[in-house]
Amino acid sequence: MLELAIGIILGCCALGAGMAMIAGIGPGIGEGNAVAKACEAIGRQPECKGSVTTTMLMGCAIAETTGLYALVIAILLIFVAPNTLVNILMNFVG
Amino acid sequence: MKNKSFRFKAVDVLYLLMTILPFAFGMVLKVMTTPVSEGIAISGARIFFSLKMPLQNLVITESQINSWLVMVSIFGLCLYFTHGLSPSQPSKRQLIAEWVVEKVDGIIKENMGEYFAGFAPFIAAILGLSAFSSLSSLTGLYPPTSDINVTAGWAILVFILITYYKFKAGPLQYMKSFGDPVPFLAPLNIISEVATPVSMAFRHYGNVLSGAVISVLIATALQGLSSMLLGWLPGLLGDIPFLQIGLPAILSLYFDVFSGLLQAYIFAMLTMLYVAGGFPQDEYEKRKAKKQNKI
């Protein structure tokens, strides 16, 4: 029975980490849009390439934030949560 | 300029050693304290020792030690670049130092305005500390910025600055800024106020940490692959992970160098934008004029 419980904990942590990373879709689309628009802008006005590039990089990095939140949660679920949860279970069982 | 005195050169060497030695010390410390059996593993900062404190034990971790080493290193670099300044015959290093200072001053003036001209040293310090902390992972050290406590500390500092400059136009104006555009939205404004330092801390920490995690995963995968492909070689030759040589460096170029520098730039840029954006210029001038009229 204990093995089953530990198995459920490990499996659910892995599933949760995978599902958390669905959030990676958003930043991907957003950054793609940003870069596409930046390319258009540079094509129209090649002389302001420098400022467009820096603004785009900054916007990309900010758009990445939501993806990074998901990544942090996924990393916590894979590397930190199983140990903690199994410890809690062991204390509970005694 | 050619015939520098012996003393000048000796001091130069001392400063350069001050720049390089902290990293060597950190590497030695890491080699000495890493357990042999650990191998490749993803773990947080190691705790060296903990001090007894009234509320909670104060733990001294790898990230604290490493950030002090980085600070000493930057200090040495600054001393080296500003050693032997002369107004008439600028040396090469003086020109570099002047270029850096002028560049930072220009960025501050462009993004924050004249009122915040004194902010240049603070922004340059954040930029340098963040960039050097992220780049220190190139020497194999644990990068302090991949610990949330370090970046959260910086973000809280920035939050205090933002609030201080919002208070410049008086507490009443500060309270009023939460009821903008309608008082009904005040809770949302408070949440977004708190979200600023949280998102700044998590952005920087997440970027550096994700780079570290992906590097470790790739290194482990390459080790397995090379033992699978080249394991048939006789003797010790089979144990050497040939595929691990050089290939992870290409990834490190992106994750450590590009990503680290970009995040340092973004952290400094956001600090500037938030502090300058939170400062109510018009109200501050009105208040100042009112005070002067009273006197």
Chai-1 contact restraints between the chains, C-beta under 6 A:
chainA,res_idxA,chainB,res_idxB,connection_type,confidence,min_distance_angstrom,max_distance_angstrom,comment,restraint_id
A,M58,B,I266,contact,1.0,0.0,6.0,A-B,restraint_1
A,A61,B,I266,contact,1.0,0.0,6.0,A-B,restraint_2
A,T65,B,S199,contact,1.0,0.0,6.0,A-B,restraint_3
A,T65,B,R203,contact,1.0,0.0,6.0,A-B,restraint_4
A,L68,B,G206,contact,1.0,0.0,6.0,A-B,restraint_5
A,L71,B,G206,contact,1.0,0.0,6.0,A-B,restraint_6
A,L71,B,S210,contact,1.0,0.0,6.0,A-B,restraint_7
A,V72,B,G206,contact,1.0,0.0,6.0,A-B,restraint_8
A,F79,B,I42,contact,1.0,0.0,6.0,A-B,restraint_9
